Amino acid sequence: MGRSGAWTKSRGGIATAALTLQSVLLQALVAKGALSHGEVLEITDKCLAAARSDPRDDDEAEVAEVTFARLEHVRGGLVGMADRA
């Protein structure tokens, strides 16, 4: 794996860790009644929109792509959580 591949893997790992934490925190806030499922999905949708903002260069575009993919996965989990409630 070249430097580019290693960077992509590192970025993916960082994005996954950060977004997993976000997901767990949002789920805990819903469980405690601090936020509704709708509010949590709205927060996640805003994050998805921010991840799709205009990148300044190829590196930012790559980070945005990785982040967006991870956020879509987080959102899917949150939708599943809402469906089970």
N, C-alpha and C positions, 0 to 999 in steps of 0.2 A: 504494500500500500504506500503510495507516494505521499508527499507532504500535503497535497490538496485533499487526498482521501482521509488522511489522519485528522486534518482540520475539520473536515466535514463530520467525521465520527465524533470528534470532541464537541463540536457545536451541537450535534444531535443529543449527546449525553447531557450537556448543560441545559439545553432546552427541555429535555425530558424531565430532568430533576426539578427544574424551576416550575414547570407546568404541572407536574405531579403534586408538588407542594401546594400550588394554587388550587388544584382540584380538591385535595384533602381538606384544606382550610375552608373552601366554599361549601363542601359537603357538611363539615362540622357546623358552620354557621346556619345552614338549613336545618340540621338536626336539632340545634338549640333554639330554633325559631327566630333567629336574628335576621334571616333573609328568606324570602320565598323562592321556590324553584324558578319562577319567572324572573325574579331579580338576578338570580345566579346565571341564568341563560343570557340575560341582557348584558351582564358583565362580560361573559365569555364572548358574546358576539362583538362587543366593543374591542376586545383584545384581538379577535380575528380581523376586524377592520384595520386596526393599528398595524398588525403584522403584514397587511397587504398595502400599506402606504408606500409611496414612491421611494424606492431605494436609490441611494446616490451612486452606487457602484456595484460591481459584480459580487463583491464580498457581502455587502448588505443584502443584495438580492438572494444570495445563498442562505444567509441567516434567516431572512424573512420566509423563505420557502420551507426550511426546516421547522421554524416556529409555527407557521401556519398548519403544517401537517400534524404536529404534535397537539396544537390547540383543537383541531378538528376531532382528534381522538379523545381529548379531555371533554369536549362538548358532547360527544356521543355517550360517554360514560355518565355525564350529568343528566342527559335526556333519559337514559336507562334508569337512573336513580329516581327521576321524577315519575316515570312510568310505574315503578314498583311501589311508590308511595300511595 
